Amino acid sequence: MATPPYQELILEGIRGLPEESLAEIVDFVYFVRKRAIQPQAFEEELRNLLLCHELAQLSRDEGAHLEREFEGYDQRYPRQ
């Protein structure tokens, strides 16, 4: 028995799925397509995403540090 082509398997597999699932599949298909067809653009986008994540984490870490630094500030330095 011959293996059906991938496109037919995909179409058969998505038949009857709810819209939410189809939306996820579309996202995945375009993710794979971009990675395969535009690897440089994909790598740049991934690098930017990781950088944004790292910067957001740094900001959270700095905020937590400042909160610890000024913990009890009002008790130590009461206003007169």
C-alpha positions as CSV (number, residue, x, y, z in Angstrom):
1,M,0.0,0.0,0.0
2,A,1.5,3.4,-1.1
3,T,1.8,6.1,1.5
4,P,-0.5,9.0,0.7
5,P,1.2,12.4,0.0
6,Y,1.6,14.7,3.0
7,Q,-0.8,17.3,1.7
8,E,-3.6,14.7,1.5
9,L,-2.7,13.5,5.1
10,I,-2.9,17.0,6.4
11,L,-6.2,17.8,4.7
12,E,-7.7,14.5,6.0
13,G,-6.3,15.2,9.5
14,I,-7.8,18.7,9.8
15,R,-11.2,17.8,8.4
16,G,-13.9,18.5,11.0
17,L,-11.6,20.3,13.5
18,P,-13.0,23.4,15.3
19,E,-12.0,26.9,14.2
20,E,-9.7,27.4,17.2
21,S,-7.7,24.3,16.2
22,L,-7.5,25.4,12.6
23,A,-6.2,28.8,13.6
24,E,-3.4,27.1,15.6
25,I,-2.6,24.9,12.5
26,V,-2.4,28.0,10.3
27,D,0.0,29.6,12.7
28,F,2.2,26.5,12.7
29,V,2.1,26.1,8.9
30,Y,3.3,29.7,8.4
31,F,5.9,29.3,11.1
32,V,7.3,26.2,9.3
33,R,7.0,27.9,6.0
34,K,9.0,30.9,7.1
35,R,11.6,28.8,8.7
36,A,12.0,26.7,5.5
37,I,11.8,29.5,2.9
38,Q,13.3,32.5,4.7
39,P,15.8,31.0,7.3
40,Q,17.7,34.3,7.7
41,A,14.5,36.3,8.4
42,F,13.3,33.5,10.7
43,E,16.6,33.5,12.7
44,E,16.4,37.3,13.0
45,E,12.8,37.2,14.2
46,L,13.7,34.5,16.7
47,R,16.8,36.5,17.9
48,N,14.6,39.6,18.3
49,L,12.0,37.6,20.2
50,L,14.6,36.2,22.6
51,L,16.1,39.7,23.1
52,C,12.7,41.2,24.0
53,H,12.1,38.3,26.4
54,E,15.5,38.9,28.0
55,L,15.0,42.6,28.3
56,A,11.5,42.1,29.9
57,Q,13.1,39.7,32.4
58,L,15.8,42.2,33.1
59,S,13.2,44.9,33.7
60,R,11.3,42.6,36.1
61,D,14.5,41.7,37.9
62,E,15.4,45.4,38.3
63,G,11.9,46.2,39.6
64,A,12.2,43.4,42.2
65,H,15.7,44.7,43.2
66,L,14.3,48.2,43.7
67,E,11.4,46.9,45.8
68,R,13.9,45.1,48.0
69,E,16.2,48.1,48.2
70,F,13.4,50.4,49.3
71,E,11.6,47.9,51.6
72,G,10.8,49.6,54.9
73,Y,12.0,53.0,53.6
74,D,9.1,54.9,55.3
75,Q,10.0,53.3,58.7
76,R,13.7,54.1,58.4
77,Y,13.2,57.6,57.1
78,P,9.9,58.9,58.4
79,R,8.6,62.2,57.0
80,Q,8.5,65.0,59.5
